[in-house]
């Protein structure tokens, strides 16, 4: 960690001026992630200001996620500040797929199983506000039935513009910049980016084929995590799913900390390939919880809608912030989602997708295992294959026409690996991909971790 006093001269005669100067340094790249800002009193002396003025500037920067405070470690530039520095910026976003390659990296569903999207009729007439009735009652009822089929309590439900929008609002209402969130490792890269962009700290929780490891979660909670974001099934990228025993073990850990918000991201739901074991359905569920579902993986990637069941306090805080921002989710979108969720043809298509994704995932996992290559993927649309050198594997498969995802953007402290999306990989293609994978590993003995 470096001290910025000798590298970048912070200026300003007011709190806003000091904050603007720091943010300018971040935007220009003069202040890098992890750089320490001067202690409040030292900077106040340098600028001829009161310590309270500098403290107010630092508070404003923390609220915007530009810096984080690490106790005795002082105030430092956030790992992923919400301003774009000049030049290349670190990001977990996937690279562009090279031309001519079979894309097994994007994580998208097979378009063949997505229903046709048609606007509802009649269209909503006129210009009017829906703030007093933001949710369509018949869609609420459908969502409650959907959740109840998996044992999730549906007494309090809400909607949002996609899962990330919902999770962001939940975390924003509960936490403050600098607070810590327990996150799966490896985990969904967009969620990892989101937590950093909100100015929050990430505490890694190791996962296995049954999801978060109880001991690792306990360690994150002891380290101060105030929220937990986890996947009960189709964990991305590892493919884990909660068993009943694992669910109960995690619930026991969380029982000791009733103030922690637990967010379940059930992104694949009906196409995950395994039954749901929700923490909300445990004998002693968390006091503060939200179970989030979206439909983009099996009804359409352009359907930016998600639903959540929550405890009453979490619902009130989420909906209070929603009311102050977008106000409601478009009733046209809600009608479209309701029509798809209740259409017999859609349910048939979803069942087909469920079966096909399970078959394709299993086929590749078994073909890899037959060649001595263990892979993880008990549910969902992805396999996680541990390797020693991600670049060697990605580039080696690229030369054979395959494009898979390097694991770096999913990892915090987990060992390296690659993610393969099997959603559109036919079962009869699995042997060739597995053989190519084995060949790539064999060409460089140092590539694969065993």
Protein Blocks (a to p, Z undefined) as FASTA:
>chain_A
ZZfklmoccedjbfklmmmmmmmmmmnopacghiacddfklmmmmnopafklmmmmmmmm
mmnomaccehjnopaddfbdcbdcehjdddfbdcdddehiacfknopacfklpccddddd
dddehjddfklmmbcfklmmmmmmmmmmnopackbccddedjklmmmmmmmmmmcehiac
dddddddfklmmmmmmnopacddddddfkopafklmmmmmmnopabdcddfbhpafklpa
cdfklmmmmmmmmmmmmmbccddddfklmmnopacddfklgmbdcfbdcddddfklmnop
klccddddddfklmmmmmmmmmmmnopacfklmmmmmmmmmpmklmmmmmmmmmmmmmmm
mmmmmmmmmnopacddfehjbdcdddfblmlmmmmmmmnopacddfklmpckbccddddd
fklmcfklmmmmmmmmmmmmmmpmklpgZZ
